[in-house]
Amino acid sequence: MTETVRLWGARFRTPPSPALMRLSRAPQNYFRLVPEDLRSSIAHASELVRAGILTQDEGDKISETLTAIGNDFAAGTVAPSHADEDVHTFLERVLVERLGAMGGKLRAGRSRNDQAANDLKLHLRGVAKQITSDLLSLQDALIAQASEHQTTLAPGFTHLQPAQPVTFAHQLLAHAQGFSRDIERLQDWHRRSSRSPLGAAALAGSAIALHPELSARELGYDAPCENSIDAVGSRDHVAEFLFVCAMIGVNLSRLAEEVFLWSSRQFRWVVLDDGYATGSSIMPQKKNADIAELTRGRAARLISGLNAILTALKGLPFAYNRDLSEDKWAAFEAIDTLGLVLPAMAGMIETMQIDAARLKAQSTEGFTLATEVADWLARNGMPFSEAHEITGALVRYCEENGLELSDLTPADLGAVDSRLGEEMLGHLTPEAAVAARAGYGGTAPARVAEQIERLKENVSRQRDWAKA
């Protein structure tokens, strides 16, 4: 029969009230930290052997039993009870049930304070690589679509108004570049989160676990934390992790917003695969980009989680405070959110069909070639300020006469300004416009092809890191 175990309480005259326990008890999803707590406990058992608190045989027995508990938990044959206050209570209860008094020895030299800090940090370090893998799947989808549309002409926008022709690949890769930086932020975060809190105990360090550098290496860290108070009392690594997640959410939301436009009846640039769209319960004709909408909405959760942890941290005194338990709520919400939206977005991008002909037809609407006129005049020695004025007059002429720039004749040019030579008309094509943007990072197809190759190489390096 399972007995109620508490890791505190001997100095209290009465048991905790039900109201206290309801508030204090960890939510069920916090028990996802069981694997990390078991890893930490096995590392701590080795510390206790080094300290002489456990014999080698006892240390081996405890480690073997902890491993067995982990296997049973994964198989669903052992689970937290309603009376287990948190993951630490649950695992100590099961350990004592299986080993008796020997199991109770494991608590020496550590505290729930350093355990809690360590469990979440370990979890986030592993999850960062899973998020990276999911982001790389989205990168693969963007790169694959871009590779198919390196020469597909499209209108580029500023202020959501037609601006200049671009290749559609260049537009897709703009999003890929943002996600590439998100992965770099995760890698930077992983490096900065490479110090172990284990050994800090409650706040002052442990009088028993005197070699935290050894347990740190055993757990995959570079070293222990430099300061035991900082180890248990800071959560800037959680805040930074949440910032990266929020930034990913913002970048996903921006991509989602463009998918709405691209797939709308007004744009009709792309057609979403039926498997990645939904319909209406009342309007049979509807095909909605619900994945993009849900992603845009979930970005709000990611931003709010960052705000929550920053607000919780801003006024905390000294070492550990229970306010810090908010770190898990915010972190798990971010992890679960990205775990849902990233695969869905990757599938939507991978399977969407792009209408290259419609994109090309729209690439010159709204006088997107006007800059070509001003550039041509500037290359022929005219100050750009003057070239800008002449080009504006030419656009006004087109509007008044119902023309596009591509419709202009030499007579039209002469009617606006005698310096608008006939040879300029050869530059008024979207193909010429994108080819002219041939500097590094430009939309010229040759530069886009180079960008794709560099991005593929970066994705390969990032995938190697995620798998390591």
CORLINDA-V70799 format. One record per pair of residues at least 12 apart in sequence whose ideal C-beta (glycine too) atoms are under 8 Angstrom apart, sorted by the first residue. I is the first residue (numbers start at 1). GAP is how many residues later the second one is. If there is no record, write none. Layout:
i->I gap->GAP
i->I gap->GAP
This chain:
i->2 gap->79
i->2 gap->81
i->2 gap->91
i->2 gap->95
i->3 gap->90
i->4 gap->79
i->5 gap->78
i->5 gap->79
i->5 gap->84
i->5 gap->87
i->5 gap->88
i->5 gap->91
i->6 gap->79
i->6 gap->83
i->7 gap->78
i->7 gap->81
i->7 gap->82
i->7 gap->85
i->7 gap->100
i->7 gap->105
i->21 gap->64
i->24 gap->61
i->25 gap->59
i->25 gap->60
i->25 gap->61
i->26 gap->59
i->26 gap->60
i->26 gap->61
i->26 gap->299
i->26 gap->302
i->27 gap->302
i->28 gap->52
i->29 gap->303
i->30 gap->56
i->30 gap->57
i->30 gap->298
i->30 gap->302
i->31 gap->49
i->31 gap->56
i->31 gap->59
i->32 gap->91
i->32 gap->300
i->33 gap->54
i->33 gap->86
i->33 gap->87
i->33 gap->90
i->33 gap->295
i->34 gap->36
i->34 gap->39
i->34 gap->53
i->34 gap->56
i->34 gap->57
i->35 gap->35
i->35 gap->39
i->36 gap->82
i->36 gap->83
i->36 gap->84
i->36 gap->86
i->36 gap->87
i->37 gap->50
i->37 gap->51
i->37 gap->54
i->37 gap->78
i->37 gap->82
i->38 gap->28
i->38 gap->29
i->38 gap->31
i->38 gap->32
i->38 gap->53
i->39 gap->83
i->39 gap->180
i->40 gap->75
i->40 gap->78
i->40 gap->79
i->40 gap->82
i->40 gap->158
i->40 gap->179
i->41 gap->21
i->41 gap->25
i->41 gap->50
i->41 gap->65
i->42 gap->20
i->42 gap->21
i->42 gap->24
i->42 gap->25
i->43 gap->155
i->43 gap->172
i->43 gap->175
i->43 gap->176
i->44 gap->62
i->44 gap->65
i->44 gap->66
i->44 gap->154
i->44 gap->165
i->44 gap->171
i->45 gap->14
i->45 gap->17
i->45 gap->18
i->45 gap->21
i->45 gap->61
i->46 gap->13
i->46 gap->17
i->46 gap->168
i->46 gap->169
i->46 gap->172
i->47 gap->62
i->47 gap->152
i->47 gap->161
i->47 gap->162
i->47 gap->164
i->47 gap->165
i->47 gap->167
i->47 gap->168
i->48 gap->57
i->48 gap->58
i->48 gap->60
i->48 gap->61
i->48 gap->160
i->48 gap->161
i->50 gap->160
i->50 gap->161
i->50 gap->164
i->51 gap->58
i->51 gap->157
i->51 gap->158
i->51 gap->159
i->53 gap->52
i->53 gap->55
i->53 gap->56
i->53 gap->155
i->54 gap->51
i->58 gap->44
i->58 gap->47
i->61 gap->38
i->61 gap->41
i->62 gap->33
i->62 gap->37
i->62 gap->40
i->62 gap->41
i->62 gap->43
i->62 gap->44
i->65 gap->30
i->65 gap->33
i->65 gap->34
i->65 gap->38
i->66 gap->25
i->66 gap->29
i->68 gap->30
i->69 gap->22
i->69 gap->25
i->69 gap->26
i->69 gap->29
i->78 gap->16
i->81 gap->12
i->86 gap->26
i->87 gap->32
i->88 gap->24
i->88 gap->27
i->88 gap->28
i->92 gap->12
i->92 gap->14
i->92 gap->15
i->108 gap->100
i->109 gap->92
i->109 gap->97
i->109 gap->98
i->109 gap->99
i->109 gap->100
i->110 gap->88
i->110 gap->89
i->110 gap->91
i->110 gap->96
i->110 gap->99
i->111 gap->89
i->111 gap->90
i->111 gap->91
i->111 gap->121
i->113 gap->87
i->113 gap->88
i->113 gap->89
i->113 gap->90
i->113 gap->119
i->113 gap->206
i->113 gap->207
i->114 gap->83
i->114 gap->84
i->114 gap->85
i->114 gap->86
i->114 gap->87
i->114 gap->88
i->114 gap->117
i->114 gap->118
i->115 gap->83
i->116 gap->208
i->116 gap->209
i->117 gap->80
i->117 gap->83
i->117 gap->114
i->117 gap->115
i->117 gap->118
i->117 gap->207
i->118 gap->78
i->118 gap->79
i->118 gap->80
i->118 gap->101
i->120 gap->118
i->120 gap->207
i->120 gap->208
i->120 gap->211
i->121 gap->72
i->121 gap->75
i->121 gap->76
i->121 gap->116
i->122 gap->97
i->122 gap->98
i->123 gap->208
i->124 gap->69
i->124 gap->113
i->124 gap->114
i->124 gap->117
i->124 gap->207
i->125 gap->65
i->125 gap->68
i->125 gap->69
i->125 gap->95
i->127 gap->208
i->128 gap->58
i->128 gap->61
i->128 gap->62
i->128 gap->113
i->129 gap->61
i->129 gap->336
i->129 gap->337
i->129 gap->338
i->129 gap->339
i->130 gap->209
i->130 gap->336
i->131 gap->55
i->131 gap->114
i->131 gap->117
i->131 gap->204
i->131 gap->207
i->131 gap->208
i->131 gap->211
i->132 gap->51
i->132 gap->54
i->132 gap->55
i->132 gap->330
i->132 gap->333
i->132 gap->334
i->133 gap->330
i->133 gap->333
i->133 gap->334
i->134 gap->204
i->134 gap->205
i->134 gap->208
i->134 gap->209
i->134 gap->212
i->135 gap->44
i->135 gap->47
i->135 gap->48
i->135 gap->113
i->135 gap->207
i->136 gap->47
i->136 gap->323
i->136 gap->326
i->136 gap->327
i->136 gap->330
i->137 gap->205
i->137 gap->206
i->137 gap->209
i->138 gap->41
i->138 gap->204
i->138 gap->207
i->138 gap->208
i->138 gap->211
i->139 gap->37
i->139 gap->40
i->139 gap->41
i->139 gap->316
i->139 gap->320
i->140 gap->206
i->140 gap->210
i->140 gap->319
i->141 gap->205
i->141 gap->206
i->141 gap->208
i->141 gap->209
i->142 gap->30
i->142 gap->31
i->142 gap->33
i->142 gap->34
i->142 gap->37
i->142 gap->207
i->143 gap->30
i->143 gap->33
i->143 gap->309
i->143 gap->312
i->143 gap->313
i->143 gap->316
i->144 gap->206
i->145 gap->24
i->145 gap->27
i->145 gap->204
i->145 gap->205
i->145 gap->207
i->145 gap->209
i->146 gap->22
i->146 gap->23
i->146 gap->24
i->146 gap->26
i->146 gap->27
i->146 gap->30
i->146 gap->302
i->146 gap->306
i->147 gap->22
i->147 gap->305
i->148 gap->206
i->149 gap->18
i->149 gap->19
i->149 gap->20
i->149 gap->23
i->149 gap->205
i->149 gap->207
i->150 gap->17
i->150 gap->19
i->150 gap->295
i->150 gap->298
i->150 gap->299
i->150 gap->302
i->151 gap->16
i->151 gap->18
i->151 gap->294
i->152 gap->15
i->152 gap->16
i->152 gap->17
i->152 gap->202
i->152 gap->204
i->152 gap->207
i->152 gap->208
i->153 gap->12
i->153 gap->13
i->153 gap->14
i->153 gap->15
i->153 gap->206
i->153 gap->207
i->153 gap->210
i->153 gap->277
i->153 gap->278
i->153 gap->281
i->154 gap->12
i->154 gap->13
i->154 gap->14
i->154 gap->17
i->154 gap->115
i->154 gap->205
i->154 gap->206
i->154 gap->208
i->154 gap->209
i->155 gap->204
i->155 gap->207
i->155 gap->208
i->155 gap->209
i->155 gap->210
i->155 gap->211
i->155 gap->213
i->156 gap->14
i->156 gap->15
i->156 gap->212
i->156 gap->287
i->161 gap->205
i->162 gap->200
i->162 gap->203
i->162 gap->204
i->162 gap->205
i->162 gap->206
i->163 gap->205
i->164 gap->204
i->164 gap->205
i->164 gap->207
i->164 gap->269
i->165 gap->198
i->165 gap->199
i->165 gap->203
i->165 gap->204
i->165 gap->265
i->165 gap->268
i->165 gap->269
i->165 gap->278
i->166 gap->268
i->166 gap->277
i->167 gap->267
i->167 gap->276
i->167 gap->278
i->167 gap->281
i->168 gap->101
i->168 gap->186
i->168 gap->188
i->168 gap->191
i->169 gap->276
i->169 gap->279
i->169 gap->283
i->170 gap->273
i->170 gap->278
i->170 gap->281
i->171 gap->87
i->173 gap->275
i->173 gap->278
i->173 gap->279
i->173 gap->282
i->175 gap->76
i->175 gap->79
i->175 gap->80
i->175 gap->83
i->176 gap->279
i->177 gap->278
i->178 gap->73
i->178 gap->76
i->179 gap->69
i->179 gap->72
i->180 gap->275
i->180 gap->278
i->180 gap->279
i->180 gap->282
i->182 gap->62
i->182 gap->65
i->182 gap->66
i->182 gap->69
i->183 gap->279
i->185 gap->59
i->185 gap->62
i->186 gap->58
i->187 gap->275
i->187 gap->278
i->189 gap->48
i->189 gap->51
i->189 gap->52
i->189 gap->55
i->192 gap->45
i->192 gap->48
i->193 gap->44
i->193 gap->47
i->193 gap->48
i->194 gap->27
i->194 gap->28
i->194 gap->29
i->195 gap->21
i->195 gap->26
i->195 gap->27
i->195 gap->28
i->195 gap->29
i->195 gap->30
i->195 gap->31
i->195 gap->36
i->196 gap->16
i->196 gap->19
i->196 gap->20
i->196 gap->23
i->196 gap->25
i->196 gap->27
i->196 gap->28
i->196 gap->29
i->197 gap->27
i->197 gap->28
i->197 gap->34
i->197 gap->35
i->198 gap->14
i->198 gap->17
i->198 gap->18
i->198 gap->21
i->198 gap->26
i->199 gap->12
i->199 gap->13
i->199 gap->16
i->199 gap->17
i->199 gap->25
i->199 gap->29
i->199 gap->32
i->200 gap->12
i->200 gap->24
i->200 gap->25
i->200 gap->28
i->200 gap->29
i->200 gap->31
i->200 gap->32
i->201 gap->27
i->201 gap->31
i->202 gap->30
i->202 gap->117
i->202 gap->118
i->203 gap->25
i->203 gap->26
i->203 gap->29
i->203 gap->30
i->203 gap->115
i->203 gap->116
i->203 gap->117
i->204 gap->24
i->204 gap->25
i->205 gap->23
i->212 gap->12
i->229 gap->89
i->229 gap->90
i->232 gap->87
i->232 gap->88
i->233 gap->83
i->233 gap->85
i->233 gap->86
i->233 gap->87
i->233 gap->88
i->233 gap->91
i->235 gap->74
i->235 gap->78
i->235 gap->89
i->235 gap->92
i->236 gap->77
i->238 gap->71
i->238 gap->89
i->238 gap->92
i->238 gap->93
i->239 gap->67
i->239 gap->70
i->239 gap->71
i->239 gap->74
i->241 gap->90
i->241 gap->93
i->242 gap->60
i->242 gap->63
i->242 gap->64
i->242 gap->67
i->242 gap->88
i->242 gap->89
i->242 gap->92
i->243 gap->63
i->245 gap->57
i->245 gap->60
i->245 gap->61
i->245 gap->89
i->245 gap->90
i->245 gap->92
i->245 gap->93
i->246 gap->53
i->246 gap->56
i->246 gap->57
i->246 gap->59
i->246 gap->60
i->246 gap->88
i->248 gap->54
i->248 gap->90
i->249 gap->49
i->249 gap->50
i->249 gap->52
i->249 gap->53
i->249 gap->54
i->249 gap->88
i->249 gap->89
i->250 gap->49
i->250 gap->52
i->250 gap->53
i->252 gap->43
i->252 gap->44
i->252 gap->47
i->252 gap->89
i->252 gap->90
i->252 gap->93
i->253 gap->42
i->253 gap->43
i->253 gap->46
i->255 gap->37
i->255 gap->90
i->255 gap->94
i->256 gap->33
i->256 gap->35
i->256 gap->36
i->256 gap->37
i->256 gap->39
i->256 gap->40
i->256 gap->89
i->257 gap->35
i->257 gap->39
i->259 gap->13
i->259 gap->30
i->259 gap->33
i->259 gap->89
i->259 gap->90
i->259 gap->93
i->260 gap->29
i->260 gap->32
i->260 gap->33
i->262 gap->90
i->263 gap->26
i->263 gap->89
i->267 gap->95
i->268 gap->87
i->268 gap->90
i->269 gap->85
i->269 gap->86
i->269 gap->89
i->269 gap->90
i->269 gap->93
i->270 gap->82
i->270 gap->83
i->270 gap->84
i->270 gap->85
i->271 gap->81
i->271 gap->82
i->271 gap->84
i->272 gap->15
i->272 gap->17
i->272 gap->76
i->272 gap->79
i->272 gap->80
i->273 gap->74
i->273 gap->75
i->273 gap->78
i->273 gap->79
i->273 gap->80
i->274 gap->13
i->275 gap->72
i->275 gap->76
i->276 gap->15
i->276 gap->68
i->276 gap->71
i->276 gap->72
i->276 gap->75
i->276 gap->76
i->277 gap->12
i->277 gap->13
i->277 gap->14
i->278 gap->12
i->289 gap->59
i->291 gap->50
i->291 gap->53
i->291 gap->54
i->291 gap->56
i->291 gap->57
i->292 gap->53
i->292 gap->56
i->294 gap->47
i->294 gap->50
i->295 gap->46
i->295 gap->49
i->295 gap->50
i->298 gap->39
i->298 gap->42
i->298 gap->43
i->301 gap->32
i->301 gap->33
i->301 gap->36
i->302 gap->32
i->302 gap->35
i->302 gap->36
i->305 gap->24
i->305 gap->25
i->305 gap->26
i->305 gap->28
i->305 gap->29
i->306 gap->24
i->308 gap->18
i->308 gap->21
i->308 gap->22
i->309 gap->17
i->309 gap->18
i->309 gap->21
i->312 gap->12
i->312 gap->14
i->312 gap->15
i->360 gap->70
i->363 gap->67
i->364 gap->40
i->364 gap->41
i->364 gap->42
i->364 gap->66
i->365 gap->39
i->367 gap->28
i->367 gap->31
i->367 gap->37
i->367 gap->38
i->368 gap->62
i->368 gap->65
i->369 gap->36
i->369 gap->37
i->369 gap->58
i->369 gap->59
i->369 gap->60
i->369 gap->61
i->369 gap->64
i->370 gap->21
i->370 gap->22
i->370 gap->24
i->370 gap->25
i->370 gap->35
i->371 gap->20
i->371 gap->62
i->372 gap->55
i->372 gap->56
i->372 gap->60
i->372 gap->61
i->372 gap->64
i->373 gap->14
i->373 gap->17
i->373 gap->18
i->373 gap->21
i->373 gap->32
i->373 gap->47
i->373 gap->51
i->373 gap->54
i->373 gap->55
i->374 gap->13
i->374 gap->14
i->374 gap->16
i->374 gap->17
i->375 gap->12
i->375 gap->52
i->375 gap->61
i->376 gap->48
i->376 gap->51
i->377 gap->13
i->377 gap->14
i->377 gap->42
i->377 gap->43
i->377 gap->47
i->380 gap->39
i->380 gap->41
i->382 gap->37
i->390 gap->26
i->390 gap->27
i->390 gap->29
i->390 gap->30
i->393 gap->23
i->393 gap->24
i->394 gap->14
i->394 gap->19
i->394 gap->22
i->394 gap->23
i->394 gap->26
i->397 gap->15
i->397 gap->18
i->397 gap->19
i->405 gap->23
i->406 gap->22
i->406 gap->23
i->408 gap->17
i->408 gap->20
i->410 gap->12
i->410 gap->15
i->413 gap->12
